[in-house]
Amino acid sequence: MCWYGRVTPSPRPQRWSLARQLLVLQLVILAALVAAGLAFAYADSERATKDRAFDQVRAVAATVADAPSVLAAVSTPVSTPASTPDPSVMLEPYAERVRADTGVDFITIMSPAGIRYTHPNRALIGQRFIGTIADAQRGGTVQETYSGSLGPSARVVLPVFDAGHRVVALVAVGITVATISAELRERLWPLLGVAAVALVVGGAGSYLVSARLRRQTRGIAPDELRHLFEYHEAVLRSVREGVLLVGGDRRVVLCNDGARELLGVDGDPVGKGLDELDLPPELAETFTSERERADELHLTDSRVLVVGTAPVRSRGRALGTVVILRDHTELQALTGELTTVRGLAEALRSQAHEAANRLHTVVSLVEIGRPDEAVEFATAELALAQELTDRVVGAVAEPVLAALLLGKAAEASERGVELTITPDTVIEDSATAVPARDLVTILGNLIDNGIEAAAGRAGRPGVVVTARSDLYGLVLRVADTGPGVAEDAASDVFRRGWSTKPGEGHGLGLALVAQAVRRHGGDIVLGREVGAVFTVRLPRREHG
């Protein structure tokens, strides 16, 4: 309504929750089933009661018709229809005694013409029987429900035969419909009790199911539940990050498209165990971690992933783990390139510092009047630096790799390590199809590992680098004079987190090398001829 220009929104109609709707539906179905069952049971009970009533009156009528006393009493012919037959004197007490003993409502013995010899209402004796007797007069049986002097009744009429098998009398026995209905009502009460118990038990069960469903769905209406599911699906499909839910049994409960792409999983992994997804063991263990993890780097065969996990608990019970995956591959590659550039810049800074020292030396030699020695010193230093540069630039066609080797040579020199590039080193453009970025990752990390291992060692610490082409493709070999790798640790060298250095933050370089090599179909071998010798073979570029 409108009040001083303000519109008051009408209250939102309260929607029935899914649990309530299910409860009402169950109760309606239960009531319908119980009502249908009660109706069928009542109909069957009514039929059975009537059948039993007809069976009873048929048996009583047959017994009376076969009684010798009845045949003896009706053997005297009847003079006129209006006169009181003599047989009634004998038959009336007998009929009433049988009726009282058997519980039927009437036993009427009549002449073949239908004149009553007996009746519960003595005033009707001598009058014509009300009902169908034609079949009985011909020696047959009449069974019907007919409305007579006592009201509607289920009756049977049988003939009485003499010795010559002639019909000399008729016997009609019946039970009123009121008596049958009273018996049926007595049988109906147990049926009603059973139906009531079924309703109560079924209603209680439906309520318990509804209460459980209400707890599980949190009382959400079906439309809201459908919208929630649609939003849930839309969010999972729209986010670029991978979202994974792993149950306590190490099976995947939920997985969006981003997670499937980042993990390289074909098909829908929901319901599969982590062991079936061919994941690195460290990554699979992280997915089931009971403690929260944030921004951990993990490697697959083709990607560098940033992994975050959080355990999910409900009412103190662990349900599983939520895993968030982010692709760090490109960023890791750019970081490696940036590290290379920084190393080159640092090398240039060191070279500039050394050049300044050498320039001061040359100037000082000139000032003290020894120009020939100054020229000789400057020429020797220039030739040494130029020789290394010319050899690297001439042997390595890729500028980025050439800069990497020059930078690593300067870095090694600054740390007291001699970096030697063997004379047979040649890297041509057609040697391999591996991009320059991945070559920087492979060669740069291997050289860094060698410098770290050789630095601080006694004697002449050094790193020897060889890069050449053969029939297979490109061969990269980096050897150092460090302590080497223990034989029992050789299988763990390329695992993320393995390092000989104490503390965290190490053990990623060699893992990245192994990942890049596997990604391009190559192989890497660890030898121990000197210190540690890493040999990488990369396939040749295919020409087509």
FENZI-V38646 format. One record per residue. RES is the residue in three letters. SS is DSSP state (A for helix, B for strand, O for the rest). OMEGA is omega in whole degrees, 0 to 359 (NA if undefined). D_LAST is the distance of its C-alpha to the last C-alpha in whole Angstrom. Layout:
# FENZI-V38646
{{RES | SS | OMEGA | D_LAST} {RES | SS | OMEGA | D_LAST}}
This chain:
# FENZI-V38646
{{MET | O | 182 | 78} {CYS | B | 182 | 79} {TRP | B | 182 | 81} {TYR | O | 175 | 82} {GLY | O | 179 | 78} {ARG | B | 181 | 76} {VAL | B | 178 | 74} {THR | O | 182 | 75} {PRO | O | 178 | 72} {SER | O | 181 | 73} {PRO | O | 180 | 72} {ARG | O | 180 | 69} {PRO | O | 181 | 70} {GLN | O | 181 | 70} {ARG | O | 177 | 67} {TRP | O | 177 | 68} {SER | B | 178 | 65} {LEU | A | 180 | 63} {ALA | A | 180 | 66} {ARG | A | 179 | 69} {GLN | A | 178 | 67} {LEU | A | 179 | 66} {LEU | A | 180 | 70} {VAL | A | 180 | 72} {LEU | A | 179 | 69} {GLN | A | 180 | 70} {LEU | A | 179 | 74} {VAL | A | 179 | 74} {ILE | A | 179 | 72} {LEU | A | 179 | 75} {ALA | A | 179 | 78} {ALA | A | 179 | 77} {LEU | A | 179 | 76} {VAL | A | 179 | 79} {ALA | A | 178 | 81} {ALA | A | 178 | 80} {GLY | A | 179 | 81} {LEU | A | 179 | 84} {ALA | A | 178 | 85} {PHE | A | 180 | 83} {ALA | A | 179 | 86} {TYR | A | 180 | 89} {ALA | A | 179 | 88} {ASP | A | 178 | 88} {SER | A | 178 | 91} {GLU | A | 179 | 93} {ARG | A | 181 | 92} {ALA | A | 180 | 93} {THR | A | 179 | 96} {LYS | A | 179 | 98} {ASP | A | 180 | 97} {ARG | A | 178 | 99} {ALA | A | 178 | 102} {PHE | A | 178 | 102} {ASP | A | 182 | 102} {GLN | A | 183 | 104} {VAL | A | 178 | 107} {ARG | A | 180 | 106} {ALA | A | 179 | 107} {VAL | A | 180 | 110} {ALA | A | 179 | 111} {ALA | A | 180 | 111} {THR | A | 181 | 113} {VAL | A | 182 | 116} {ALA | A | 181 | 116} {ASP | A | 182 | 116} {ALA | O | 179 | 119} {PRO | A | 181 | 122} {SER | A | 179 | 124} {VAL | A | 179 | 122} {LEU | A | 179 | 123} {ALA | A | 184 | 127} {ALA | A | 185 | 127} {VAL | O | 181 | 126} {SER | O | 179 | 127} {THR | O | 182 | 130} {PRO | O | 180 | 130} {VAL | O | 183 | 130} {SER | O | 181 | 132} {THR | O | 180 | 131} {PRO | O | 187 | 128} {ALA | O | 183 | 130} {SER | O | 179 | 132} {THR | O | 184 | 131} {PRO | O | 177 | 130} {ASP | O | 181 | 131} {PRO | A | 184 | 128} {SER | A | 180 | 127} {VAL | A | 179 | 130} {MET | A | 187 | 128} {LEU | A | 186 | 125} {GLU | A | 179 | 124} {PRO | A | 180 | 125} {TYR | A | 182 | 122} {ALA | A | 181 | 120} {GLU | A | 179 | 120} {ARG | A | 178 | 120} {VAL | A | 180 | 117} {ARG | A | 180 | 115} {ALA | A | 182 | 116} {ASP | A | 186 | 115} {THR | A | 178 | 111} {GLY | O | 175 | 110} {VAL | O | 185 | 110} {ASP | O | 176 | 112} {PHE | B | 170 | 114} {ILE | B | 181 | 115} {THR | B | 174 | 117} {ILE | B | 187 | 119} {MET | B | 176 | 120} {SER | O | 177 | 122} {PRO | O | 178 | 120} {ALA | O | 177 | 121} {GLY | O | 178 | 119} {ILE | B | 186 | 122} {ARG | B | 168 | 122} {TYR | O | 180 | 124} {THR | O | 175 | 122} {HIS | O | 177 | 120} {PRO | O | 175 | 119} {ASN | O | 186 | 121} {ARG | A | 180 | 125} {ALA | A | 183 | 125} {LEU | A | 178 | 123} {ILE | O | 182 | 124} {GLY | O | 179 | 126} {GLN | O | 183 | 123} {ARG | B | 179 | 120} {PHE | O | 179 | 117} {ILE | O | 180 | 114} {GLY | O | 182 | 111} {THR | O | 180 | 110} {ILE | O | 187 | 112} {ALA | A | 181 | 111} {ASP | A | 179 | 109} {ALA | A | 178 | 111} {GLN | A | 179 | 114} {ARG | O | 178 | 113} {GLY | O | 180 | 112} {GLY | O | 182 | 108} {THR | B | 176 | 107} {VAL | B | 175 | 106} {GLN | B | 183 | 104} {GLU | B | 170 | 103} {THR | B | 188 | 103} {TYR | B | 180 | 106} {SER | B | 181 | 108} {GLY | B | 184 | 112} {SER | O | 178 | 115} {LEU | O | 183 | 113} {GLY | B | 180 | 110} {PRO | B | 182 | 106} {SER | B | 173 | 106} {ALA | B | 190 | 104} {ARG | B | 175 | 107} {VAL | B | 179 | 107} {VAL | B | 180 | 110} {LEU | B | 178 | 111} {PRO | B | 173 | 114} {VAL | B | 184 | 117} {PHE | B | 173 | 118} {ASP | O | 182 | 121} {ALA | O | 179 | 122} {GLY | O | 180 | 122} {HIS | O | 172 | 118} {ARG | O | 180 | 120} {VAL | B | 181 | 118} {VAL | B | 178 | 121} {ALA | B | 177 | 120} {LEU | B | 178 | 117} {VAL | B | 177 | 115} {ALA | B | 178 | 113} {VAL | B | 182 | 111} {GLY | B | 174 | 109} {ILE | B | 184 | 107} {THR | B | 178 | 107} {VAL | A | 178 | 103} {ALA | A | 178 | 105} {THR | A | 178 | 105} {ILE | A | 180 | 101} {SER | A | 178 | 100} {ALA | A | 178 | 102} {GLU | A | 179 | 100} {LEU | A | 178 | 97} {ARG | A | 177 | 97} {GLU | A | 178 | 98} {ARG | A | 182 | 95} {LEU | A | 182 | 93} {TRP | A | 175 | 93} {PRO | A | 178 | 91} {LEU | A | 178 | 89} {LEU | A | 178 | 89} {GLY | A | 178 | 89} {VAL | A | 179 | 86} {ALA | A | 179 | 84} {ALA | A | 178 | 85} {VAL | A | 179 | 84} {ALA | A | 178 | 80} {LEU | A | 181 | 80} {VAL | A | 181 | 81} {VAL | A | 179 | 78} {GLY | A | 178 | 76} {GLY | A | 178 | 76} {ALA | A | 178 | 76} {GLY | A | 178 | 73} {SER | A | 179 | 71} {TYR | A | 179 | 73} {LEU | A | 177 | 71} {VAL | A | 180 | 68} {SER | A | 179 | 68} {ALA | A | 178 | 69} {ARG | A | 179 | 66} {LEU | A | 179 | 64} {ARG | A | 177 | 65} {ARG | A | 183 | 65} {GLN | A | 180 | 61} {THR | A | 179 | 60} {ARG | O | 175 | 63} {GLY | O | 182 | 65} {ILE | O | 178 | 62} {ALA | B | 181 | 62} {PRO | A | 179 | 60} {ASP | A | 179 | 58} {GLU | A | 178 | 58} {LEU | A | 178 | 56} {ARG | A | 178 | 54} {HIS | A | 179 | 53} {LEU | A | 178 | 53} {PHE | A | 179 | 50} {GLU | A | 177 | 48} {TYR | A | 179 | 48} {HIS | A | 179 | 47} {GLU | A | 181 | 44} {ALA | A | 180 | 43} {VAL | A | 181 | 44} {LEU | A | 182 | 42} {ARG | A | 186 | 39} {SER | A | 183 | 39} {VAL | O | 179 | 39} {ARG | O | 179 | 36} {GLU | O | 175 | 37} {GLY | B | 179 | 37} {VAL | B | 185 | 41} {LEU | B | 175 | 41} {LEU | B | 182 | 45} {VAL | B | 180 | 45} {GLY | B | 180 | 49} {GLY | O | 178 | 51} {ASP | O | 178 | 49} {ARG | O | 175 | 46} {ARG | B | 182 | 45} {VAL | B | 179 | 43} {VAL | B | 183 | 45} {LEU | B | 180 | 43} {CYS | B | 179 | 40} {ASN | O | 183 | 38} {ASP | A | 180 | 35} {GLY | A | 180 | 34} {ALA | A | 179 | 35} {ARG | A | 180 | 33} {GLU | A | 183 | 30} {LEU | A | 181 | 31} {LEU | A | 181 | 32} {GLY | O | 183 | 28} {VAL | O | 176 | 31} {ASP | O | 179 | 30} {GLY | O | 181 | 33} {ASP | O | 182 | 36} {PRO | O | 183 | 37} {VAL | O | 182 | 41} {GLY | O | 180 | 43} {LYS | O | 175 | 41} {GLY | B | 180 | 42} {LEU | A | 179 | 40} {ASP | A | 181 | 39} {GLU | A | 185 | 37} {LEU | A | 178 | 35} {ASP | O | 179 | 33} {LEU | O | 173 | 34} {PRO | O | 183 | 35} {PRO | A | 181 | 39} {GLU | A | 179 | 40} {LEU | A | 179 | 39} {ALA | A | 178 | 40} {GLU | A | 178 | 43} {THR | A | 181 | 43} {PHE | A | 182 | 43} {THR | O | 181 | 46} {SER | O | 179 | 48} {GLU | O | 177 | 52} {ARG | O | 182 | 52} {GLU | O | 178 | 50} {ARG | B | 183 | 47} {ALA | B | 170 | 46} {ASP | B | 174 | 43} {GLU | B | 178 | 41} {LEU | B | 177 | 38} {HIS | B | 182 | 36} {LEU | B | 166 | 32} {THR | O | 181 | 30} {ASP | O | 186 | 27} {SER | O | 186 | 25} {ARG | O | 169 | 28} {VAL | B | 186 | 31} {LEU | B | 169 | 34} {VAL | B | 189 | 38} {VAL | B | 172 | 40} {GLY | B | 181 | 44} {THR | B | 176 | 46} {ALA | B | 178 | 49} {PRO | B | 180 | 52} {VAL | B | 180 | 53} {ARG | B | 177 | 57} {SER | B | 182 | 59} {ARG | O | 177 | 63} {GLY | O | 181 | 62} {ARG | B | 181 | 60} {ALA | B | 180 | 56} {LEU | B | 183 | 54} {GLY | B | 184 | 50} {THR | B | 172 | 48} {VAL | B | 183 | 46} {VAL | B | 175 | 43} {ILE | B | 182 | 41} {LEU | B | 175 | 38} {ARG | B | 181 | 36} {ASP | B | 181 | 33} {HIS | O | 187 | 33} {THR | A | 182 | 29} {GLU | A | 181 | 29} {LEU | A | 178 | 32} {GLN | A | 178 | 32} {ALA | A | 178 | 29} {LEU | A | 178 | 31} {THR | A | 177 | 34} {GLY | A | 177 | 32} {GLU | A | 179 | 30} {LEU | A | 177 | 34} {THR | A | 178 | 35} {THR | A | 179 | 33} {VAL | A | 178 | 34} {ARG | A | 178 | 38} {GLY | A | 178 | 38} {LEU | A | 179 | 37} {ALA | A | 179 | 39} {GLU | A | 178 | 42} {ALA | A | 178 | 41} {LEU | A | 178 | 41} {ARG | A | 178 | 45} {SER | A | 179 | 45} {GLN | A | 178 | 44} {ALA | A | 178 | 46} {HIS | A | 178 | 49} {GLU | A | 179 | 49} {ALA | A | 178 | 49} {ALA | A | 177 | 52} {ASN | A | 180 | 54} {ARG | A | 179 | 53} {LEU | A | 177 | 54} {HIS | A | 179 | 57} {THR | A | 180 | 57} {VAL | A | 180 | 57} {VAL | A | 181 | 59} {SER | A | 178 | 62} {LEU | A | 178 | 61} {VAL | A | 183 | 62} {GLU | A | 181 | 65} {ILE | O | 174 | 67} {GLY | O | 179 | 66} {ARG | O | 185 | 63} {PRO | A | 182 | 61} {ASP | A | 177 | 59} {GLU | A | 178 | 59} {ALA | A | 180 | 57} {VAL | A | 180 | 55} {GLU | A | 179 | 54} {PHE | A | 182 | 53} {ALA | A | 181 | 51} {THR | A | 180 | 49} {ALA | A | 180 | 48} {GLU | A | 180 | 47} {LEU | A | 181 | 45} {ALA | A | 180 | 43} {LEU | A | 180 | 43} {ALA | A | 182 | 41} {GLN | A | 179 | 39} {GLU | A | 179 | 38} {LEU | A | 181 | 36} {THR | A | 181 | 35} {ASP | A | 181 | 33} {ARG | A | 181 | 32} {VAL | A | 182 | 30} {VAL | A | 180 | 29} {GLY | A | 183 | 28} {ALA | A | 186 | 26} {VAL | B | 182 | 24} {ALA | O | 182 | 22} {GLU | O | 183 | 22} {PRO | A | 182 | 25} {VAL | A | 179 | 26} {LEU | A | 177 | 26} {ALA | A | 178 | 28} {ALA | A | 179 | 31} {LEU | A | 183 | 31} {LEU | A | 178 | 31} {LEU | A | 179 | 34} {GLY | A | 179 | 36} {LYS | A | 177 | 36} {ALA | A | 179 | 37} {ALA | A | 180 | 40} {GLU | A | 179 | 40} {ALA | A | 179 | 41} {SER | A | 181 | 43} {GLU | A | 181 | 45} {ARG | O | 176 | 46} {GLY | O | 180 | 47} {VAL | O | 180 | 43} {GLU | B | 179 | 42} {LEU | B | 182 | 38} {THR | B | 175 | 36} {ILE | B | 187 | 33} {THR | O | 183 | 32} {PRO | O | 182 | 32} {ASP | O | 180 | 28} {THR | O | 177 | 27} {VAL | O | 176 | 24} {ILE | B | 180 | 21} {GLU | O | 180 | 18} {ASP | O | 184 | 16} {SER | O | 184 | 13} {ALA | O | 183 | 15} {THR | O | 178 | 14} {ALA | O | 181 | 13} {VAL | O | 180 | 16} {PRO | O | 181 | 18} {ALA | A | 181 | 21} {ARG | A | 180 | 23} {ASP | A | 175 | 23} {LEU | A | 176 | 23} {VAL | A | 179 | 26} {THR | A | 184 | 27} {ILE | A | 186 | 26} {LEU | A | 182 | 28} {GLY | A | 180 | 30} {ASN | A | 178 | 32} {LEU | A | 178 | 32} {ILE | A | 178 | 34} {ASP | A | 179 | 36} {ASN | A | 179 | 37} {GLY | A | 178 | 37} {ILE | A | 179 | 40} {GLU | A | 182 | 42} {ALA | A | 185 | 42} {ALA | A | 184 | 43} {ALA | O | 177 | 45} {GLY | O | 180 | 49} {ARG | O | 178 | 49} {ALA | O | 180 | 51} {GLY | O | 179 | 50} {ARG | O | 179 | 47} {PRO | O | 182 | 45} {GLY | B | 177 | 41} {VAL | B | 181 | 38} {VAL | B | 182 | 35} {VAL | B | 176 | 32} {THR | B | 176 | 29} {ALA | B | 182 | 25} {ARG | B | 179 | 23} {SER | B | 173 | 19} {ASP | O | 182 | 19} {LEU | O | 181 | 17} {TYR | O | 183 | 17} {GLY | B | 182 | 16} {LEU | B | 178 | 19} {VAL | B | 176 | 22} {LEU | B | 181 | 25} {ARG | B | 179 | 29} {VAL | B | 179 | 32} {ALA | B | 179 | 35} {ASP | B | 179 | 39} {THR | O | 180 | 42} {GLY | O | 183 | 43} {PRO | O | 182 | 45} {GLY | O | 182 | 42} {VAL | O | 179 | 42} {ALA | O | 184 | 44} {GLU | A | 181 | 43} {ASP | A | 180 | 44} {ALA | A | 184 | 42} {ALA | A | 182 | 39} {SER | A | 182 | 37} {ASP | A | 186 | 38} {VAL | O | 186 | 37} {PHE | O | 176 | 34} {ARG | O | 180 | 36} {ARG | O | 178 | 37} {GLY | O | 179 | 40} {TRP | O | 180 | 41} {SER | O | 175 | 42} {THR | O | 180 | 45} {LYS | O | 178 | 46} {PRO | O | 176 | 49} {GLY | O | 182 | 49} {GLU | O | 178 | 46} {GLY | O | 180 | 44} {HIS | O | 174 | 42} {GLY | O | 179 | 39} {LEU | O | 186 | 36} {GLY | A | 181 | 34} {LEU | A | 176 | 33} {ALA | A | 177 | 32} {LEU | A | 177 | 30} {VAL | A | 181 | 28} {ALA | A | 179 | 28} {GLN | A | 181 | 27} {ALA | A | 180 | 24} {VAL | A | 179 | 23} {ARG | A | 182 | 23} {ARG | A | 182 | 21} {HIS | O | 174 | 18} {GLY | O | 179 | 18} {GLY | O | 176 | 20} {ASP | B | 181 | 24} {ILE | B | 184 | 27} {VAL | B | 177 | 30} {LEU | B | 176 | 33} {GLY | B | 182 | 35} {ARG | O | 180 | 39} {GLU | O | 180 | 39} {VAL | O | 172 | 41} {GLY | O | 172 | 41} {ALA | O | 180 | 38} {VAL | B | 179 | 35} {PHE | B | 179 | 31} {THR | B | 182 | 28} {VAL | B | 176 | 25} {ARG | B | 180 | 22} {LEU | B | 184 | 18} {PRO | B | 181 | 15} {ARG | O | 177 | 13} {ARG | O | 179 | 10} {GLU | O | 180 | 6} {HIS | O | 180 | 4} {GLY | O | NA | 0}}
